[in-house]
Amino acid sequence: MAEDLQKKVAELKDQGNRALTSGNTQEAIRLYGEAIKIDPTNHVLYSNRSAALAKASNYELALVDANKTVELKPDWVKGYSRKGAALSFLGRYEEAKMAYEEGLKLDPENQQLKDGVRDAQSHLTGPAGSQPLGGNPFAVPGVMERIQRDPRTKGFLAQPDYMEKLKQLQQNPQALGNHLQDPRIMTTLSVLLGVDLQQAREEDMDQRPSSPAQQEPEPMEEEEEELTDAQKEAKEEKSKGNEAYKKKDFETALQHYDKAIELDADDITFLTNKAAVYYEMDRIEDCIKESEKAIERGREVRSDFKLIAKAFFRIGQAHFKQDKYKDAITYYNKSLTEHRTPEALKKCQEAEKLLKEHEAKAYVDPEKAEEEKALGNDLFQKGDYPNALKHYSEAIKRNPQDPKLFSNRAFCYTKLAEWQLGIKDCDECVRLDPKFLKGYLRKGAILQAMKQWGRAQDVYSKALDIDPNNPEANEGYQKCLKTLSQDPEEIRKRAMADPEIQQILSDPAMRVILDQMQNEPGALNDHLQNPAIRTKIQKLLESGLIQIR
């Protein structure tokens, strides 16, 4: 190609890049098209136009250009990225996954392609995780749940005109073209496809001013990564700052990051690195301010969403360090909205757990607990068990270390026939105070009501260990003993319905042990030395199937 034509192609491409960056998508498409007319074998031009077409929501043509990119240069990774993105926009996730996987064969460590595979996989809804080729993203299973879950879209569900448009798109995806000017629909599509349509992955564009003097296209890595002298110097300053940071020479690290920012104000990693230094120096307010600067600048220059997520995460960490868990959760969630990472998710869950614990501790007030307990007792005496339960529960929140409150609520649960909840409260009683007699008595009564005589007998036995003369414990124990001896057939039926009992009795070794216990009572002590066997024998005793005299 003549040098003057090469220059013309380079100018058109650069103009197209600038138009796309400024938001003039249609002009960008036109300029790339003019360049393609002059140089129809330039794969970069098709790639860039594919991105512009995707931003314009013309996904079919975006796919055509992406396919042409791959055809012209099958060893170029970005072509497969473009193809996967276009297919995802069309809801053809199975094919999108295949495209990304083809790219990974060329570059197995490419994170963008890995993310693409993961996003596509998350949308597959057919048998074995597959999906029929083609599809309507507005009509996939669980679409309403996804819209409700995402903070960007859940508010739309209360708007009647939005719901009407959504219904139209579920029935006829071709109607999408009529709603492209509605930002709510574009945001919804972003959520359903897992792709930011507003940015259309502009960060992947070839933004380097073209060099027309080359007869052959340069390797794309050089095209995309070529830096100005100032940018190179900024990277060097960043590296020096990183080295100083590792040595905990924080003042020196700050000096280098400041120099990097002076040289290249568009790279927000210098700001987030600076925030990290302030974090280590316990200059929390400065850490937050630098992170906020990074977010603001990142929005202006359309930085990678992962970098913006990192800045939000840094603010979350700053709040976490100050025990401001509620604020930390807010910023962790903002980070997760930009880019979901295991680290941010784990820290958010940790903050939520600590916030819950702190709120519970702050709520403790023994005096108010006694007031609630008194109200509960009064209602209990009147037979108003549901409302008594509410007051006992409130009393427990006010003083969760008082076993008497759990005992009272357990008794209330008994009146409401909520056996398992009652047992749970009884267990909490004796956990808080192993000598709290009433906890055992309440549990024994519940187990009797459940006809679990063996377990009830064991609980009453523990109560008698605490107070051998307690009449309620003695009476409960004797009743269990009498019931177990009077109706062995009923006991056997109940026990044999228990899968655990069935498993124990089907064990040949246990059958031998049980025979020995019957014929040689002295062998029992030897078998009880084995913890596993002791547990099984205890289970049989609790069921009432066997007795030891």
C-alpha positions as CSV (number, residue, x, y, z in Angstrom):
1,M,0.0,0.0,0.0
2,A,1.3,3.5,-0.9
3,E,2.6,5.5,2.0
4,D,0.0,8.3,1.5
5,L,-2.8,5.7,1.8
6,Q,-1.2,4.2,4.9
7,K,-1.2,7.7,6.4
8,K,-4.9,8.2,5.5
9,V,-5.8,4.9,7.1
10,A,-3.9,5.8,10.3
11,E,-5.6,9.2,10.4
12,L,-9.1,7.7,10.0
13,K,-8.4,5.1,12.7
14,D,-7.2,7.7,15.2
15,Q,-10.2,9.9,14.4
16,G,-12.5,6.9,15.0
17,N,-10.8,6.2,18.3
18,R,-11.3,9.8,19.5
19,A,-14.9,9.8,18.3
20,L,-15.6,6.6,20.2
21,T,-13.9,7.9,23.4
22,S,-16.0,11.1,23.2
23,G,-19.2,9.1,22.9
24,N,-19.8,9.8,19.2
25,T,-20.3,6.1,18.3
26,Q,-21.9,6.5,14.9
27,E,-19.1,8.8,13.7
28,A,-16.6,6.3,14.9
29,I,-18.3,3.5,12.9
30,R,-18.3,5.7,9.8
31,L,-14.6,6.6,10.2
32,Y,-13.6,3.0,10.7
33,G,-15.6,2.1,7.6
34,E,-13.8,4.7,5.5
35,A,-10.5,3.3,6.7
36,I,-11.6,-0.3,5.8
37,K,-12.5,0.8,2.3
38,I,-8.8,1.8,1.8
39,D,-7.3,-1.1,3.7
40,P,-9.8,-4.1,3.8
41,T,-7.2,-6.5,5.2
42,N,-6.5,-4.5,8.4
43,H,-7.7,-6.7,11.2
44,V,-7.4,-3.8,13.8
45,L,-9.9,-1.7,11.9
46,Y,-12.5,-4.5,12.0
47,S,-11.8,-5.1,15.7
48,N,-12.3,-1.4,16.6
49,R,-15.5,-1.2,14.5
50,S,-16.8,-4.3,16.2
51,A,-16.4,-2.6,19.5
52,A,-18.1,0.6,18.2
53,L,-21.0,-1.4,16.8
54,A,-21.4,-3.3,20.1
55,K,-21.7,0.0,21.9
56,A,-24.3,1.1,19.4
57,S,-26.2,-2.1,20.2
58,N,-25.8,-3.3,16.7
59,Y,-24.7,-6.7,17.9
60,E,-25.3,-8.7,14.7
61,L,-22.9,-6.4,12.7
62,A,-20.5,-6.4,15.7
63,L,-20.3,-10.2,15.3
64,V,-19.7,-9.9,11.6
65,D,-16.7,-7.6,12.1
66,A,-15.5,-9.8,15.0
67,N,-15.6,-12.9,12.7
68,K,-13.7,-10.9,10.0
69,T,-11.1,-10.0,12.6
70,V,-10.5,-13.7,13.4
71,E,-10.5,-14.6,9.7
72,L,-7.8,-12.0,8.9
73,K,-5.6,-12.8,11.9
74,P,-6.5,-16.1,13.6
75,D,-3.5,-15.9,15.9
76,W,-4.6,-12.5,17.5
77,V,-6.3,-13.0,20.9
78,K,-8.4,-9.9,20.8
79,G,-10.4,-11.1,17.8
80,Y,-11.8,-13.9,19.9
81,S,-12.5,-11.5,22.7
82,R,-14.5,-9.3,20.3
83,K,-16.4,-12.4,19.0
84,G,-17.2,-13.6,22.5
85,A,-18.5,-10.2,23.5
86,A,-20.7,-9.9,20.5
87,L,-22.1,-13.3,21.0
88,S,-22.8,-12.6,24.7
89,F,-24.6,-9.4,23.7
90,L,-26.8,-11.6,21.5
91,G,-27.5,-14.0,24.3
92,R,-25.7,-16.8,22.5
93,Y,-23.7,-17.8,25.5
94,E,-22.7,-21.3,24.5
95,E,-21.0,-19.9,21.3
96,A,-19.5,-17.0,23.3
97,K,-17.9,-19.5,25.7
98,M,-16.5,-21.4,22.7
99,A,-15.0,-18.2,21.3
100,Y,-13.4,-17.2,24.5
101,E,-12.0,-20.7,24.9
102,E,-10.5,-20.5,21.4
103,G,-8.7,-17.4,22.4
104,L,-7.4,-19.0,25.6
105,K,-5.7,-21.7,23.5
106,L,-3.5,-18.8,22.2
107,D,-3.1,-17.1,25.5
108,P,-4.0,-19.3,28.5
109,E,-3.3,-16.6,31.0
110,N,-5.5,-13.9,29.4
111,Q,-7.7,-12.7,32.3
112,Q,-10.2,-11.0,30.0
113,L,-10.8,-14.2,28.2
114,K,-11.1,-16.1,31.5
115,D,-13.6,-13.6,32.7
116,G,-15.5,-14.0,29.5
117,V,-15.7,-17.8,29.9
118,R,-16.9,-17.4,33.5
119,D,-19.6,-14.8,32.5
120,A,-20.8,-16.9,29.6
121,Q,-20.9,-20.0,31.8
122,S,-23.0,-18.2,34.5
123,H,-25.7,-17.6,31.9
124,L,-26.0,-21.1,30.6
125,T,-29.3,-22.5,31.6
126,G,-29.8,-25.7,29.5
127,P,-29.1,-29.4,30.4
128,A,-25.7,-30.0,31.8
129,G,-25.1,-26.2,31.9
130,S,-25.4,-25.8,28.1
131,Q,-27.7,-23.5,26.2
132,P,-29.4,-23.8,22.8
133,L,-27.7,-21.6,20.3
134,G,-29.4,-18.2,20.2
135,G,-31.6,-16.8,23.0
136,N,-33.5,-13.9,24.5
137,P,-31.7,-12.5,27.6
138,F,-34.9,-11.0,28.8
139,A,-36.7,-14.4,28.8
140,V,-34.1,-16.7,30.5
141,P,-35.1,-18.5,33.8
142,G,-34.7,-16.3,36.9
143,V,-34.6,-13.0,35.0
144,M,-36.8,-11.2,37.5
145,E,-34.7,-12.5,40.5
146,R,-31.5,-11.1,38.8
147,I,-33.1,-7.7,38.2
148,Q,-34.4,-7.7,41.8
149,R,-31.0,-8.7,43.2
150,D,-28.9,-6.1,41.4
151,P,-29.0,-2.6,43.1
152,R,-28.7,-0.9,39.7
153,T,-32.0,-2.3,38.5
154,K,-34.2,-3.4,41.5
155,G,-35.8,0.1,41.7
156,F,-37.1,-0.2,38.1
157,L,-39.5,-2.9,39.1
158,A,-41.8,-0.4,40.8
159,Q,-42.2,1.6,37.5
160,P,-45.2,0.5,35.4
161,D,-43.8,1.7,32.1
162,Y,-40.5,-0.2,32.7
163,M,-42.5,-3.4,33.5
164,E,-44.5,-3.0,30.3
165,K,-41.3,-2.6,28.2
166,L,-39.8,-5.6,29.9
167,K,-42.8,-7.7,29.1
168,Q,-42.6,-6.7,25.4
169,L,-38.9,-7.7,25.3
170,Q,-39.6,-11.0,26.9
171,Q,-42.2,-11.7,24.2
172,N,-40.3,-10.1,21.3
173,P,-36.5,-9.5,21.7
174,Q,-36.5,-7.8,18.3
175,A,-38.3,-4.9,19.9
176,L,-35.0,-4.0,21.7
177,G,-34.2,-1.5,19.0
178,N,-37.3,0.6,20.0
179,H,-36.0,0.9,23.5
180,L,-32.3,1.6,23.1
181,Q,-32.7,5.2,24.2
182,D,-34.1,4.2,27.6
183,P,-31.1,4.0,30.0
184,R,-33.1,1.6,32.2
185,I,-33.3,-1.0,29.5
186,M,-29.6,-0.6,28.7
187,T,-28.7,-1.0,32.4
188,T,-31.0,-4.1,32.6
189,L,-29.3,-5.6,29.6
190,S,-25.9,-4.9,31.2
191,V,-27.0,-6.8,34.3
192,L,-28.4,-9.8,32.3
193,L,-25.4,-10.1,30.1
194,G,-22.8,-9.4,32.7
195,V,-21.2,-6.8,30.4
196,D,-20.9,-3.0,30.8
197,L,-22.7,-1.7,27.7
198,Q,-22.0,1.9,28.6
199,Q,-18.3,1.5,28.2
200,A,-18.5,-1.3,25.5
201,R,-15.0,-2.3,26.6
202,E,-13.4,0.8,25.2
203,E,-10.4,0.1,27.4
204,D,-9.6,-2.6,24.9
205,M,-9.4,-0.3,21.9
206,D,-6.2,0.2,20.0
207,Q,-5.6,3.9,21.1
208,R,-2.1,4.2,19.9
209,P,-1.5,6.8,17.1
210,S,-0.9,4.7,14.1
211,S,2.5,4.5,12.4
212,P,2.0,4.5,8.6
213,A,5.6,3.7,7.8
214,Q,5.2,0.0,8.5
215,Q,4.8,-2.3,5.6
216,E,3.6,-5.1,7.9
217,P,1.4,-4.7,10.9
218,E,3.3,-4.5,14.1
219,P,2.6,-7.2,16.8
220,M,-0.6,-6.0,18.6
221,E,1.1,-6.2,22.0
222,E,3.4,-3.4,20.9
223,E,0.5,-1.5,19.3
224,E,-1.5,-1.5,22.5
225,E,1.2,-1.1,25.1
226,E,3.3,1.6,23.5
227,L,3.8,4.3,26.0
228,T,4.9,7.9,25.8
229,D,8.2,8.8,27.4
230,A,6.3,10.5,30.3
231,Q,4.2,7.3,30.8
232,K,7.4,5.2,30.8
233,E,9.0,7.4,33.4
234,A,5.9,7.3,35.5
235,K,5.9,3.5,35.5
236,E,9.5,3.6,36.6
237,E,8.6,5.9,39.5
238,K,5.8,3.6,40.4
239,S,8.2,0.7,40.5
240,K,10.6,2.6,42.8
241,G,7.6,3.5,45.0
242,N,6.6,-0.2,45.2
243,E,10.1,-1.2,46.2
244,A,10.2,1.5,48.9
245,Y,6.7,0.4,50.1
246,K,7.9,-3.2,50.5
247,K,10.7,-1.9,52.7
248,K,8.2,0.1,54.7
249,D,10.0,3.3,53.6
250,F,6.7,5.0,53.3
251,E,7.8,8.6,52.9
252,T,10.1,7.6,50.0
253,A,7.2,5.6,48.4
254,L,5.0,8.6,48.6
255,Q,7.6,10.8,46.8
256,H,7.9,8.4,43.9
257,Y,4.1,8.0,43.6
258,D,3.7,11.8,43.5
259,K,6.2,12.0,40.7
260,A,4.4,9.3,38.8
261,I,1.1,11.2,39.2
262,E,2.8,14.4,37.9
263,L,4.0,12.5,34.8
264,D,0.8,10.6,34.1
265,A,-2.4,11.8,35.8
266,D,-4.6,9.3,33.9
267,D,-3.2,6.2,35.6
268,I,-5.2,5.8,38.8
269,T,-3.0,3.0,40.1
270,F,-0.6,5.6,41.3
271,L,-3.4,7.1,43.4
272,T,-4.5,3.7,44.8
273,N,-0.9,2.8,45.6
274,K,-0.6,6.1,47.4
275,A,-3.7,5.3,49.4
276,A,-2.2,2.0,50.3
277,V,0.8,3.8,51.8
278,Y,-1.5,6.1,53.9
279,Y,-3.4,3.0,55.1
280,E,-0.2,1.4,56.4
281,M,0.8,4.7,58.0
282,D,-2.6,4.8,59.8
283,R,-3.4,8.1,58.0
284,I,-6.9,6.8,57.3
285,E,-8.5,10.1,56.2
286,D,-5.7,10.6,53.6
287,C,-6.2,7.0,52.5
288,I,-9.9,7.6,51.8
289,K,-9.2,11.0,50.1
290,E,-6.7,9.4,47.7
291,S,-9.0,6.6,46.9
292,E,-11.9,9.0,46.2
293,K,-9.6,10.9,43.9
294,A,-8.8,7.6,42.1
295,I,-12.5,6.9,41.6
296,E,-13.3,10.4,40.4
297,R,-10.3,10.4,38.0
298,G,-11.0,6.9,36.9
299,R,-14.6,7.8,35.9
300,E,-13.3,10.8,33.9
301,V,-10.7,8.8,31.9
302,R,-12.8,5.6,31.8
303,S,-10.4,3.4,33.7
304,D,-10.7,-0.3,33.9
305,F,-13.6,-1.1,36.2
306,K,-11.3,-3.4,38.1
307,L,-9.1,-0.5,39.1
308,I,-12.1,1.5,40.3
309,A,-13.3,-1.6,42.3
310,K,-9.9,-1.6,43.9
311,A,-10.3,2.0,45.0
312,F,-13.7,1.3,46.5
313,F,-12.2,-1.7,48.3
314,R,-9.4,0.5,49.7
315,I,-12.0,2.8,51.2
316,G,-13.8,-0.2,52.7
317,Q,-10.6,-1.4,54.2
318,A,-10.0,2.1,55.7
319,H,-13.4,2.1,57.4
320,F,-12.9,-1.5,58.5
321,K,-9.6,-0.5,60.2
322,Q,-11.5,2.1,62.2
323,D,-14.2,-0.5,63.2
324,K,-16.8,1.4,61.1
325,Y,-18.3,-1.8,59.8
326,K,-21.4,-0.3,58.3
327,D,-19.4,2.2,56.1
328,A,-17.0,-0.6,55.3
329,I,-19.9,-2.8,54.0
330,T,-21.2,0.1,51.9
331,Y,-17.8,0.4,50.1
332,Y,-17.1,-3.3,49.8
333,N,-20.5,-3.7,48.1
334,K,-19.6,-0.8,45.7
335,S,-16.4,-2.6,44.9
336,L,-18.2,-5.8,44.3
337,T,-20.6,-4.0,42.0
338,E,-17.7,-2.8,39.9
339,H,-15.8,-6.1,39.9
340,R,-16.5,-9.2,42.0
341,T,-13.5,-10.7,43.7
342,P,-13.2,-13.3,46.4
343,E,-11.2,-11.0,48.7
344,A,-13.8,-8.2,48.6
345,L,-16.6,-10.7,49.2
346,K,-14.8,-12.3,52.1
347,K,-14.1,-9.0,53.8
348,C,-17.7,-7.8,53.2
349,Q,-19.0,-11.0,54.9
350,E,-16.6,-10.5,57.8
351,A,-17.7,-6.9,58.2
352,E,-21.3,-8.0,58.2
353,K,-20.7,-10.6,60.9
354,L,-18.8,-8.1,63.1
355,L,-21.4,-5.5,62.6
356,K,-24.1,-7.9,63.8
357,E,-22.0,-8.8,66.8
358,H,-21.4,-5.2,67.7
359,E,-25.0,-4.2,67.3
360,A,-26.0,-7.2,69.5
361,K,-23.5,-6.1,72.2
362,A,-24.7,-2.5,72.0
363,Y,-28.3,-3.7,72.5
364,V,-27.6,-5.5,75.7
365,D,-29.4,-4.0,78.7
366,P,-30.0,-6.4,81.7
367,E,-32.6,-4.0,83.3
368,K,-34.7,-3.9,80.1
369,A,-34.3,-7.6,79.9
370,E,-35.9,-8.0,83.3
371,E,-38.8,-5.7,82.2
372,E,-39.4,-7.8,79.1
373,K,-39.2,-11.0,81.1
374,A,-41.8,-9.6,83.6
375,L,-44.1,-8.7,80.7
376,G,-43.6,-12.2,79.2
377,N,-44.4,-13.9,82.5
378,D,-47.6,-11.9,82.9
379,L,-48.8,-12.9,79.4
380,F,-47.8,-16.5,80.0
381,Q,-49.9,-16.6,83.1
382,K,-52.9,-15.4,81.0
383,G,-52.3,-18.1,78.5
384,D,-51.3,-15.6,75.7
385,Y,-48.2,-17.7,74.7
386,P,-47.5,-16.1,71.3
387,N,-47.1,-12.6,72.8
388,A,-45.3,-14.0,75.8
389,L,-42.9,-15.5,73.4
390,K,-42.2,-12.1,71.8
391,H,-41.3,-10.6,75.1
392,Y,-39.1,-13.5,76.1
393,S,-37.2,-13.2,72.8
394,E,-36.7,-9.5,73.3
395,A,-35.4,-10.2,76.8
396,I,-32.9,-12.6,75.4
397,K,-31.7,-10.0,72.9
398,R,-31.2,-7.6,75.9
399,N,-29.3,-10.2,78.0
400,P,-28.3,-13.3,76.0
401,Q,-26.1,-14.6,78.8
402,D,-29.0,-15.3,81.2
403,P,-30.0,-19.0,81.2
404,K,-33.3,-18.3,83.0
405,L,-34.6,-16.4,79.9
406,F,-33.9,-19.3,77.7
407,S,-35.6,-21.6,80.2
408,N,-38.7,-19.4,80.2
409,R,-38.9,-19.3,76.4
410,A,-38.4,-23.0,76.2
411,F,-41.4,-23.5,78.5
412,C,-43.4,-21.2,76.2
413,Y,-42.3,-23.2,73.1
414,T,-43.6,-26.3,75.0
415,K,-47.0,-24.7,75.3
416,L,-47.0,-24.0,71.6
417,A,-45.8,-27.5,70.8
418,E,-42.7,-26.2,69.1
419,W,-40.6,-29.1,70.4
420,Q,-37.4,-28.6,68.5
421,L,-37.2,-24.9,69.3
422,G,-37.8,-25.7,73.0
423,I,-35.0,-28.3,73.0
424,K,-32.6,-25.8,71.4
425,D,-33.4,-23.2,74.2
426,C,-32.9,-25.9,76.8
427,D,-29.5,-26.8,75.4
428,E,-28.5,-23.1,75.5
429,C,-29.6,-23.0,79.1
430,V,-27.2,-25.8,80.1
431,R,-24.4,-24.4,77.9
432,L,-24.6,-21.1,79.7
433,D,-24.8,-22.9,83.1
434,P,-24.2,-26.7,83.2
435,K,-25.7,-26.8,86.7
436,F,-28.9,-25.1,85.7
437,L,-31.4,-27.8,86.8
438,K,-34.5,-26.3,85.1
439,G,-32.8,-26.6,81.7
440,Y,-32.7,-30.4,82.1
441,L,-36.2,-30.6,83.5
442,R,-37.7,-28.6,80.6
443,K,-35.9,-30.7,78.1
444,G,-37.0,-34.0,79.7
445,A,-40.6,-32.8,79.6
446,I,-40.4,-31.9,75.9
447,L,-38.8,-35.3,75.1
448,Q,-41.6,-37.1,77.0
449,A,-44.1,-35.1,75.0
450,M,-42.3,-36.3,71.9
451,K,-42.5,-39.9,73.1
452,Q,-38.7,-40.2,73.1
453,W,-38.6,-42.0,76.4
454,G,-35.0,-43.2,76.2
455,R,-33.6,-39.7,75.6
456,A,-35.9,-38.2,78.2
457,Q,-34.7,-40.8,80.8
458,D,-31.1,-39.9,80.0
459,V,-31.8,-36.1,80.5
460,Y,-33.6,-36.8,83.8
461,S,-30.6,-38.9,84.9
462,K,-28.4,-35.8,84.4
463,A,-30.8,-33.7,86.4
464,L,-30.6,-36.2,89.2
465,D,-26.8,-36.0,89.1
466,I,-27.2,-32.3,90.0
467,D,-30.0,-32.8,92.6
468,P,-30.6,-36.4,93.6
469,N,-33.7,-35.4,95.6
470,N,-35.5,-33.3,93.0
471,P,-39.0,-34.7,92.9
472,E,-39.7,-33.6,89.3
473,A,-36.5,-35.3,88.0
474,N,-37.3,-38.5,90.0
475,E,-40.9,-38.6,88.8
476,G,-39.8,-38.0,85.2
477,Y,-37.1,-40.7,85.4
478,Q,-39.5,-43.2,86.9
479,K,-42.2,-42.5,84.3
480,C,-39.7,-43.1,81.5
481,L,-38.5,-46.3,83.1
482,K,-42.1,-47.6,83.5
483,T,-43.1,-46.7,80.0
484,L,-40.1,-48.4,78.5
485,S,-40.8,-51.6,80.4
486,Q,-44.5,-51.7,79.9
487,D,-44.7,-51.3,76.1
488,P,-41.6,-52.8,74.5
489,E,-43.4,-53.3,71.2
490,E,-44.2,-49.7,70.8
491,I,-40.7,-48.7,71.8
492,R,-39.3,-51.2,69.2
493,K,-41.5,-49.8,66.4
494,R,-40.5,-46.2,67.1
495,A,-36.8,-47.1,67.4
496,M,-36.8,-49.1,64.1
497,A,-38.2,-46.2,62.2
498,D,-35.0,-44.3,63.0
499,P,-32.5,-44.7,60.1
500,E,-29.6,-44.4,62.5
501,I,-30.9,-47.3,64.6
502,Q,-31.4,-49.3,61.5
503,Q,-27.8,-48.7,60.4
504,I,-26.5,-49.8,63.9
505,L,-28.5,-53.0,63.9
506,S,-27.5,-53.9,60.4
507,D,-23.8,-53.7,61.4
508,P,-22.6,-57.4,61.8
509,A,-20.0,-56.3,64.4
510,M,-22.7,-54.6,66.5
511,R,-24.9,-57.7,66.3
512,V,-22.0,-59.8,67.8
513,I,-21.4,-57.2,70.5
514,L,-25.2,-57.1,71.4
515,D,-25.2,-60.9,71.7
516,Q,-22.2,-60.8,74.0
517,M,-23.8,-58.2,76.2
518,Q,-26.8,-60.5,76.6
519,N,-24.8,-63.7,77.3
520,E,-21.8,-62.1,79.0
521,P,-22.8,-58.9,80.8
522,G,-19.2,-58.5,82.0
523,A,-18.1,-57.8,78.3
524,L,-20.0,-54.5,78.3
525,N,-17.3,-52.6,80.1
526,D,-14.7,-53.7,77.5
527,H,-16.8,-52.6,74.6
528,L,-17.5,-49.2,76.2
529,Q,-13.8,-48.4,76.1
530,N,-14.3,-47.9,72.3
531,P,-15.7,-44.4,71.7
532,A,-17.5,-45.4,68.4
533,I,-19.1,-48.5,70.0
534,R,-20.0,-46.5,73.2
535,T,-21.8,-43.9,71.0
536,K,-23.8,-46.6,69.2
537,I,-24.8,-48.4,72.5
538,Q,-25.8,-45.0,73.9
539,K,-28.1,-44.5,70.9
540,L,-29.7,-47.9,71.4
541,L,-30.2,-47.1,75.1
542,E,-31.8,-43.7,74.3
543,S,-34.2,-45.4,71.9
544,G,-35.3,-47.9,74.6
545,L,-34.4,-50.9,72.5
546,I,-31.9,-52.1,75.1
547,Q,-31.6,-51.7,78.9
548,I,-28.7,-52.1,81.2
549,R,-29.4,-53.3,84.7
